[in-house]
């Protein structure tokens, strides 16, 4: 069965965005290591990436990770 091309593209973009978010979080941690808690140059970009991830997940709910059952 073939996946919808838009869903497949969204899945690929989501993988890239999540990887970029991880990179930004690591850079932010390194930039703020040993310093008082303050905004880093990565905060604005990380916020924008997270907003894009949220938009994709709202547009394509099938891409949301399954919620664990309790």
N, C-alpha and C positions, 0 to 999 in steps of 0.2 A: 504494500500500500504506500502511495506517495504522500508525503507531507505537503501541506499547503505552502507554496513558495514564500508568502509573507510571514508565516509562522516560522519557517526554517531560517529566514533572514533575521527575524527578531531573536530567535534562539542564539544564532551566531553573534549578533551584536550584544546580546545580554552577557554572553560568556566574555567577550572583550571588555565590556564595561565593568563587570565584576573583577576581572583581572586588574584593570586600571585602578579601580577603587582600592584593591589590596595594595598595589604599589604605592598609591598616594598615602594610605594609612601608615605603611612602613616608613616612608620618607618623613611624614609628619612626626612619627615617634622619634626618629633619629634627630630631626631638627629641634625637637623640644626636649630631648634627653638632657637632664641636668639643669634645665632652665625652669623658671617659674611658668605655671600654666598660662599660656597666652596664645593668641591666634598665630598660626603659621601661614606662610604663603600658600600652603596646600589646602587650607580649610575651604576656601571659596570654590576651588575646583572639585574637591571631594563632595561638597554640597550639591554642585551642579550634576555630578555623575550620579549621585544617589537619586536626585530628582528624575533623571533620565531613566534609571532603573525602575523607579516607581511607575513612570508613565508607560513603559513597555509592559510591566506586569499588569497594569490596569487595562491596557489595550488587548493583551494576550494572557488571560487568566490561566490558560493551560500550561504556561511556563512557570507558574508559581510552584515552589517546592511543596510537597505534600505535608500537611500538618500532622504531627505525631498524635496518635490516639492515646488517651490517658485512661 
